[in-house]
Amino acid sequence: MRRTIVSLALGLSGVLVLATGCASVDTGPDPVPVSTRSTPSPESTPAQDELVAALRRIQAAPYKFTVKSNLPENSSVSATGAFDPVAKLFQATTTITGGTSAGTLQRIVVGTNSYQRQSSREPWVHLDLSRVKKDDSLVYFDMTDPTGLAKFITKIATVEQPDPHTYQGYFDPYGSGANFLPIGAPSLWSIGGGNAPFTATTDEQGRVSQIRIVLEPSNGTTLTMTTTLSDQGKPLQVKAPAKANVREADPMYYK
């Protein structure tokens, strides 16, 4: 397994920016580029085609997810959430413990309306995503792929199927700004060379129920990321917060 260099991305600081208008964000240590990169082979196998088809079925309907992963800086992330790509509904609670980005972020997105806060004692901060520039990584939220699952699919390099309910393979986790790990709670980005291993497990109906990823950063600390998927195809009950508990984001974020 090749080594990679990873760095905490925006993480939980975004809610502080929206709530206070502060211009600074702690993104963790600067990553060091590695000159070599691998490109996934364009050739696919029947196992890879089957897995990609199963993952794309997840993208076409509502689903819930949970995430558990350790992260750089002796930190870890856990998350629970749900996403409906058709109705454009998203909800998640993400908690990072340890490191400089520790905290909890609650987020609800209904269409182009994003609401987030750090605790139930605070009001929700509303941001109109249709007015935010896509290249503004500080506050933009990509509702086309909020969990990073779509990006993961495009990064799969090889797949084999050792048994009817297990797919094992390698994917390319690298690329500056390509925040899609852990799946469900994108919290870091990585640069380097080589592919990283993953294991996908399916249930009796052939639905992908778990994705386990392993990364080995240059500091030697192995990162194990486990995403569990459930309630696939079931309607979600996601609603915008009550208006009495919502305040608008600073107008500076629309400039």
Buried (B, 14 or more C-beta within 10 A) or exposed (E): EBBBBBBBBBBBBBBBBBBEEEEEBEBBEEBEEBEEEBEBEEEBBEBBEBBBEBBEBBBEBBBBBBBBBBBBBEBBBBBBBBBBBEEBBBBBBBBBBBBBBBBBBBBBBBBBBBBBBBEEEBEBBBBBBEEBEEEEBBBBBBBEBBBBBBBBBEBBBBBBBEEEBEBBBBBBBBBEEBBBBBBBBBBBBBBBBBBBBBBBBBEEEEBBBBBBBBBBBBEEBEBEBBBBBBEBEEEBEBEBBEEEEBEEBBEEBBE
